[in-house]
Structure formats: C-alpha cells, structure tokens
Amino acid sequence: MIKKLLYFLLILGLFSCQKEASFADSIILRHEKKEKLTFQKFNEGIGEEETGLIYIGKDTSTVEVKYYNTMIPAPPPPPGTEVKSNPKSYTKYFRGYFDRMKFSKTSISFDSLSENNVKIVIKPNDTIPKYTYNSETGTLKKYKAFPVFIKNISNRRLILPGLKNLPFAIFNDQQKWQMIWNDNAFICGNGWGVNYWEFEPNEIMIFSVNYLTGKDRGKFKITLFHNSSESFMMNYDKNILKKQRRYDEVK
C-alpha cells in the first residue's frame, strides 16, 4: 500500500512539474541550423538599426526567421546624397520596413498592455539567430538570441507604438527589477505619439532577444510596458549594471 502511495505521489509530481501548454508551442521557427553565432558584446550593437521583430500575424504554423529593418521608413535623402542599405544578397535575412505603421495628425492614446490583454511566452533555451547589418562598416552580424512570443488575448484591436526591441529587467542586489540594456546609448524617440499601428485580436508578435554572457548568474525577465514574462536565469557580466546610461525600475 505504501509503495502504491509513493508511486502515485511520484506520478502526480511529474505531472505538476510539466510546463503549461501555450499558444507558442506549435510555432516552428525556420532558420539555418549550422550558422556560426556570437554573443553580442556590450555597445557592439550601436549603429545597427535593424529591429528584433521577426513576425506579426495569425498564420504562425511555420515562421521564417527574418527581421524588419525599421519600424518607420526613413525619409527620402537630400538630392545627391548616397544612402547605404542592406545588399540585395541579404534579403534572406531581412523583410524590409514595417509596413503597418500609420501616422496621425493628432496625438495618439496608446493602449496599456497588461496580462489582461496580452500574453508573453519566452523560450530562453531555444537559440535562434539575430541578424543585423551595420551600414557604416558593411558588416552582417549573427548573434545568439532566443524567441519571445506575444499574443493579443483581448477581444479588441490594441493601439501600439513602434516596438523595435524588447528590453531585459534584472533582479538586482537591491531586490528590485531594474531595466538593463546591452549598451549605454541614449535612444531618442522618433515620432512618439503620432505614429501607431493596430494589433488585432489573436494576432501574434514574435521577437528575438539577444543573450547576455559572462561569469555571473542572475534572474531576468522580458518587459513590455506594464507586462512582463516569467523570470528565467541567465549568465551575464555584472559590470554591465555600472555601464547603464540611466537607472529605471519596473514592477
């Protein structure tokens, strides 16, 4: 009888430890498996304009890992000015600009994102490539990253600004969730309040987020305005906290 009870408790424990199924489980991300990927170094990404956005839509059975170059198309250059862009041979890595952005002549009221209207699923153990192109050096980079899936679980369209990349939050020594970026650049907003796009019900966004690397170990989560993913552990270099341009906390 005791053996049967122990066996039952063991089976129950195994089932309770299984991860809850999510909408992201059936999505297959297609990419080259044998590419040589590197960890992005601190400040290495400055000058790389591509987004971390891979896909937005509802047809998510199989998604090719390609990235939008920019959320807002750049204005035409002055006459006689030469503008460098991704070589045509790199079209297998990039989708072009995000063509769903709209412009308003008046200020936009964006929706507040929370667990009530969006669901965030991360897969920090699934390595995918993050492609980016530096037009100044003419260099294509391929970083180690992992996917983040975001679904509109509400019954209405959400009005959102451009989401170029998703930041980390780290649980710091003060027991606070601190925003952390892999560079110390100051990012100026461009068109905030007049550029917007509509995130439809049941649509899914797929982003990549570059891994950090180092000898230290910390607890992280991915943040999206007032919503966050579940926490996960990752290696990083603790000196990165001293190099941040500004200090911000999230809940």
Secondary structure by P-SEA (a helix, b strand, c coil): caaaaaaaaaaaaaaaacccccccccccccccccccccccccccccccccccccccccccccccbbbbccccccccccccbbbbccccccccccccccccbbbbccccbbbbbccccbbbbbcccbbbbbbbbcccccbbbbbbbbbbbbbccccbbbbbccccbbbbbcccccccccccccccbbbbbcccccccccccccbbbbbbbbbbbccbbbbbbbbcccccccbbbbbbcccccccccbbbbcc
